[in-house]
Amino acid sequence: MSALDPPDTDSDTGSDNGPAAPSLPPRERGGGGVLDREYRALSIGIVSVVLLIAFEATAVGTAMPVAARELDGVALYAFAFSAYFTTSLFGMVLAGQWADRDGPLGPLAAGIAAFAAGLLVSGTAGTMWPFILGRAVQGLGGGLVIVALYVVVSRAYPERLRPAIMAAFAASWVIPSVVGPLAAGTVTERLGWRWVFLGIPALVVVPLVLALPAIRRTASGPADPGAPAPAFDRRRLRLALGISLGAGLLQYAGQDLRWLSVVPAVAGAALLVPAALGLLPRGTYRAARGLPSVVLLRGVSAGAFIAAESFVPLMLVTQRGLSPTLAGLSLAVGGATWALGSFVQSRPRLEPYRERLMVVGMLLVAASIAVVPLVLLPAVPVWIVGVAWGFGCLGMGMVIASTSVLLLKLSAPEEAGTNSAALQISDGLSNVLLLAAGGAAFAALGGGAVAGHSVAGAGASGSHPVAFAAVFLPMAVVALFGAWVATRVREGTPVR
């Protein structure tokens, strides 16, 4: 049965790609949509949570170049992003077990609180390292939240509605992608970058009020209330800690380009590799068909895209002299096209072509990343970045939503938390590793020299454009590899 078809038989028997799921409860067997009365409060609540995350991502990305310069930390610029993803890896594994054991309510509430606390720490930082610490706390919260949301979707919505709620998640990025850079740029230029970080925690109240009561009513508690509560898997938690520490050591080694950095690099790899092998489905690294390739594709697509996107505002500010507001707005169209891509994948008529959509999506991502560094040439107009990134986000909308839909289709209800954690670990780990690689190349080719550039004089003084090209072009190659992985997401069985 297609993931988008309404249940028209006496029981949901699953498909060749996944385990048979238990019959849906009566309230889930109707033909309503995600905004019908039985789902309305829950849908608005969890979409509000995503809206907060989206606004933070677009606003903070706009303020980050100014924050890094004022804290004398442009050489550590990649750390400000990878610290978030590094700690989120541990949060994802913890949230997966916590949600499978007790339901998603606890990890969601704790994650939102940590997310807000991290913003406050970064906003009050006096140097770059405390700023990075705040990003790490925020990442722990983000890891808890994202996995908890996947478990909510798995438990509260029937299979036919999951593509629609994933499309709603993507659509919730549209307004923040336009308003976020404009608001953050204006606040940064008039009041200072700190107020971008200090103001966002006030928005936490709305998602808490909307989401938590609805989740308590519809998706709280363990998946099988009659079964004994499983104990936390301490081995997986140790592996999660290992993968986080290993990723952090590799990131540090990539930024500290000295012979002594070989020591943390080796230690990081020794921690990270066995931990990743233990936390991801067997066959992930060889792109085995089915669930392993779904998990791998999520990492490849997100890692290449985020590693490239993290350097776009910095490049526009330092190389072309744009203000933080204009640099952020250059990516604004991406929110709308990402939502469009997610909407496209949710159409029932396109379900048989999901694999083909994902291949096309990855080709669009690769092309957009390859085009962006052309703006380093003075003769190339800056608006090229916005157009290219719009097409890249269209592709990402098709790919990211599709990996989420396929993962839930291949997961039994009691495994939704663990498998969702694996998907997000692949996402976060790839972000860390590719940001580390990109940051190392950026630093090695003189990227840290942009620290001395002012916004007004950056375009005239010209720093090290090759350092930026060394970030974007390899990420385009990684995205091309993702197009091949997308051909292998079908014809698999869940790996346990």
N, C-alpha and C positions, 0 to 999 in steps of 0.2 A: 504493500500500500504506500502510496506517495506520502511524503511528509506534509503535503499541503491538501490532501484529499480529506473531506469530512468522513468521520467514522460511519460507515453505512452497513456494518455487519454487527452480529450479536456480541462480538468481542474483538478487541484489538490484538491481532495475531502478530504484529510486527512486520518485518520484511526479511528478505534474504540477507540484508546487511546488518541485522541486529537481533538481539534476543527478544523473545516474546514478552511483551509487557502485560501487567495485570489489567483486567477490565477497568475502564474508566468509571469513576463514580457517576451517579446519575446527573449531578449538576454540571459535569464536564461534557455531557453527550449531546447537548443542544447545538443549535446552529448559529448562536449569537457571535458577536465580534468582541474585540478586546475592550470596547467602550460600552458594551451592554451592561445592564444594571449589576449582574453578578460579578463582573470583572472591573467595573469602572473605577472604584476607589483604589483597588490594587494597582491597576494600570497607571493611573495618574500619579500614585505615590512612587512607584519604582522608576517611572520615567522622570520624575522630579529629581531623584537621586542621580540619574545619569546626566540630567541637565546641569546639576551642580558640578559634577566632574568635568563636563564639557566646558563650562564657563571657566573653571579653574585652569584647565589645560590651555585654552586659547589666551586667557588673560596673563597667566604666568609666562607663557612662551613669548608674549610681547614685551614684558618687563625684564626678562632675563638678561638680554645683552647689556642694558643699563646697570642692572644689579651687579653683574660680573665686573664691569668696568669700575664702578664705584667701590667695590670691595677688593679691587686689585686682584681679580681672580679669573681673568679671561683664559689663562693657561689651564685652569681647572674647569673650564666651561662644560666639558662633557660630563664631569662628575656630577654637576647639578641635575642632570637628567638621569644618569645611570644609577645614582644613589637611590633615587625613587624606585627604579626597577629592581635593584638588588634586594632591598628589604621586602619589596612586594612579593618576591619569590617565596620567602618564608611565610608571609601572611596568606598566600594562596593555599599552601599545603595545610596550614593550621585551619583556615576557613573550610576547606573541603572536609576534613575530619569532623570539625565542630558542627558543621551543618548536617552531615550524614548522621551524626550522633544525636544532636539536640534540636535540629532545625536551623533555618537560616537567620532567625531573628537576632540571636546573640551576636554572631560575627558581623552582621550588618550594622547593628548599633555601635559596637566597639570600633568598627572600621571607620564610621563617620566621625566618631569622637577623635580618633587618632589622626584622621585626615585634617581636621580643624586644628588640632594641637601642632601638627607639623608646620602648617602655614604660619601660625603665630611665632614659632621658633625662628623660621626663616625671615619673617618680617622684622624681627628685632635683632638680627645678627649684626655683629660689628665687623666680622671678617668672613672670608669665604668658607672656611671650614665649618663654623657654626651654621652658616647658611645651608651647606650641604647636609649637615646633621638634621636640620629641619625637613629637608627634602626626603631624607631616609625615614623619618617618623611618618611623614605623609605617605610614603610608599607602603609602609606596613599597613596603614589604614586602607589605602587603595586596594591592596591585595585581598584583604578581608572582604571589602565591599563587593568587588567584581565577581568573586566566586559565589558569595551569598546570593547575588542577584540571579546568577545562572540556576542555582538550586531553586529559587523562588519560581522562575519560569518553568523549570522542569516539573515542579509539584503542582502549581496552581493553574496551569494552562494545558489544554489538550494539545496533542501533536499538531493538529491542523491550524492552531492559532499561534504557534511559536514563531513561524516566519514573520507574522504580522507584528508581534511585539518586538522582535529583533529590528524590524524596519522602523518601529516607533522609537527605539533606542537611537538609531542612526538619525532619524529626523530631529531628535532633541538636540542635535549638534548644530542645526542650521542657524538658529537665532544667536547662540553664543559665538559661533564662528564669525558673525558680522558685528554683534554688539561687543563681544569680549575684547578683540583687539582695539576697537575704537575707544571703549571705556578705559581699558588698561593703558593705552597710549596717552589718552588725555590726562588721566590721573598721574601717570609717570612723569609727564612733562610739566604739569602744574603743581602737583603736591609731592611727587617723589615716588620711586618704585615701591617703597615699603608699604604704602597704603594699598597697593594692589594685593599684597599678601595679607595684610591685617584686616582688610575689609571683607574678604571672601568668607571667613568663618561665620559672619553674621547670617550668611545665606543657608547655613546648615539647619537652622530651625525649621524651615519650610519642609525639606524632605523628611525630617524626623516626624513632624506632625502628620504628614500625609501618608508616609510609607509604613511606619512601624505598626499602627493599629490595624491596617489592612492586612499586613503580613501575619500578624498574630491571629487574625480570624481565619485566614485561608491557607497558610503554608507553614505554620509553626509546628514544632514537635518533630520527632523522628519519622522517617518514611513509613515504618511499620510500628505503630504504637504498642502492639502486642508482643513484639520481640524484645528480648533484653537489650539494653543499651550497649553497643560495642565500646570496648575500651579504646582510648587513643592509641594509635599505632606509633609507639615511641621510635621505632626504627625509621619510619617515614619522616617524623619530625627531626630526627638527627640528620637524615639525608637533606632535608630542607635547610637546616642550619648550615650544613656543609656546602650546599650549592650556593647559598647566599654569601658565606665567607669566601668561598673560592672565586665567585664572580667579582667580589670586591677587591680581592688581592690581584686578580688579573687586570682589573681596571686601573688600580694603583700602579702596577708595573708598566702598563701601557702609557701612562702619563709621565712617569719618572724614567726618562730615557737614559739610564746609566747602566754600567755593567752589573752593579749591585741589584738592579731591578730583576735580574734573572731569578734571584732567590724567591721573591714573592710570586713571580710568574709560575715557577715550578710548583710551589706550595699551592697556589690557587688551582692549577690544573689537576694536582693530585686530589684535592678536595672536590672539585667540581665534576670531573668526568664520571667517577663511580656514582656520585649522588644523582647526576642527571640520568644515568642508565637505570638507576633504581626507581626513579620517580616517573619517568615517561614510559609509555607502552612499549613492549618489546617490538623491535622492528622499526622504531621511529627514525633512527639515523640511516637506515637503508631504504627508507620510503616504502615500507611494506604496504600493500594495498589495504584500504579501509581506514580504520581508526588511526593507526600510526601515521599514515600520510596526511590525514586531516590535522593531526596535532603538529606535524612537521611544517605543513603549509602555513598554519597560523603563525608559527615562529618566523619563518622565512619572510612572509609578507609584512608582518608588523615590524620586524627588526630592520629590514631594509628601508621601509618607509619612515619610521621614526628616527633612525639614525640620520637619514638625509634631511628630514623636516627640521630637526633640532638646530641645524646650521643655517637654514634659510634666512631667518631674521638677522642673525649675526652677519651673514654675508651681505645682505642688502644695506644694513646700517653702516658697516665698515668699508665696503667696496664701492657702493653706489651713493652713499651719503643720504639715505632715506632716514626720516624720523622713525622712532619706534612705532608710532601709530601707523604710518604708511607701510612699514615693513610687515607689521602684523596683518594689516588689511590685504596685503598681497596674497595672503593665504585664505582670505575669508570666503571666497567662492567655493572653496573645497568643502565646506560644511554642507552646502546645498547639493553639490554633486555626489558627495558621499551618501547623503540621504536618498538621492535618486537611485544610486546603484543598489542600495539596500532594498528600496521599493521594487526595483526590477526583479531581484531574486525572489521576492515574496509572491510573485504572480503564479497562480497554479498552472497556467499553460506552459510556463517555462521550467517547471520542475524536471521534466525529462532531459533538459539541456543544462542542468546545474553545473555539471563538470565542465562543459564547454564555456559557460559564463565565467567560471573561475579562471580558466586558461586565458580568456580574453582580458579579464580583470588584471591578471598579473602582467600581461604584455603592456597594458596601459600604464601600470605602475612603473615598469622598467623604462618605458619611453619618457615618462614625465621626469623621472629622476635624472635621466641622461640629458634632457633638454635644459634643465634649470641652470647648470653652470655656464651655459652660453652667455648669461647676463654678466659674467665677469669681463666680457668684451665690451668696451665702452660704446661701440656702435649698435649693440643689441638693446632694444627698449626694455625697460624694467617690467612692463606689463606682460611680457612673455612668461615670467614666473607664475603669475596668477592663472594664465590660460593653461600652462602645462600642469600646474598643481591641481587645477580643476579636473582634468582628465585622469590624473593619478588617483584623486579621491573617488572618482566614479568607479574606477577599478577596485579600490580598496573596499568600497561599500558592497560590491558584489561578492568579494572574497571573504571578508571578515564575517558578514552575516551568514554566508553559506557554511563556513566552518562551524559556526555556533549551532546552526540548524542540524548539520550532519552529526556533530558530536552528541547532541541530545537524542537523536534518532538511534544512534549506535549504543546508547547507554541504558542499562536497566535503572529503574527509579532509585534503588538503593546504592547505585554507583555514580549517580549524577554529580555528587560533590567531588568525589575522587577524580573522575574523568574531567570535570570542568577545571579542577585544579591543575591537572596535567596540561590541558589546553592553555591555561593562563601561564603556567610555568614556561612552556615553550615560547609563548609570546614575550614574557618578561626576560627570560634568559637570553633569547636572541637579541632583544633590545640592548641588554647589558653588554653582550659580547661584541655586537656590531658597533655600538657606541664606543666601546673601548678601542676597537680597531680603528674606527674613524677618528677618534680623539687622538690616538697615538700618531696616526699619519698626519693629522692636522698640526700637532705639536712639533713633530719631527721636521716638518717643512716650514717652520717659522710662524705658525698660526698665532702663537702667543704674542707676537709683535703687535697685533691689533689692539692690545690693551692700551697703548698710548694714543690711540686715535680718537679724536672727538667726532661727534656725529656730523658736525658741520664740515669738518675738514677731511673726513675719511675718503670721500671720492677723489679729492685732489691729491692726497698724500700717497695713496696706493700702497697696500702692504704686501701680502703674499697670496695672490690669487691661486697659485698652484696648490697651496694648502687646502683650499676649499674644493678644488677639482679632485684632489686625492680622497675626499670624503664621498663625493657624489658618484663618481664613475664606478668604483667598485660596488656600491650599493645597487646600481643599475644591473650589474652582472648577477648579483644575488637574486634580484627580482626575476631575472630571466630563468634562473634555476627554479624558482618558485612556479613558473609556468609549466615546467615539466612535472613537478610534484603534483600539480593540480590534475594531471591526467591519471593519477593513481588513487584518487579518493573513493572510488567505487569498488564494489566486489570484494569487500572485506568483512570480517567478523570481529566482534569486540575482543580485544586482548585483555586478559584479566591478570 
